[in-house]
Amino acid sequence: DDDDDDDKPRRAKGLEGIIDVENPNRVVKKNRKAAEIDVNAKVELTRRQREAIEKQKAQSNYRQRHAAGKTEEARADLARLAIIRKQREEAAKEAKKRQEAEAEKARKA
């Protein structure tokens, strides 16, 4: 007998029927029809997504400028590399002179 209650509309208890209270925090899910949805509408990015994209662009731009030698860090690196190359060239010349001197000693002996 209690199974038949499902077919009947729910009856308001107490003051529910008299007082119409709506919770302002309750979000009612609105169903949308497929025909109402605009496929061509531009999708707005969230702030985090925009910031992530901007960060990637900035990193890419910096890498390109660094590779081209236009950043201060790149200039410092290139200057350091030039000094190291010069030191290695001088060390190679000295090593070559020592080897020639040792070869000369070996010939004389």
Residue, then its C-alpha position, 0 to 999 in steps of 0.5 A: d500500500d505504501d508503494d502507491d505513494d510514489d505516484k502522488p506528488r510530494r505533500a509539503k510538511g509543516l510550513e514548507g507549503i506556505i513559506d517559499v525559501e530558496n537557498p542563495n548558495r544552491v546552484v541549480k543546474k540548467n539543462r541546455k539543449a544542443a540547439e542552443i549551444d553555439v559551437n563557434a563561440k570563443v572559449e575564454l581561458t582561465r587566469r591560470q591558463r593565460e598565465a601559463i601560456e604567457k610564461q611559456k611565451a616568455q621562456s621561449n622568447y628568452r631562449q631565442r634571445h639567449a641563443a642570439g647572444k642578446t641577453e646579459e647572461a649570454r654576453a657574459d657566457l660568451a666572454r667567459l668562453a673567449i677567455i677560456r679558449k685563449q687560455r687553452e690556446e696558450a696552454a697548447k702552444e706551451a705544451k707544443k714548445r715543451q714537446e719540441a724541447e724534449a724532442e730536441k733533448a732526445r736528439k742531442a742525447 
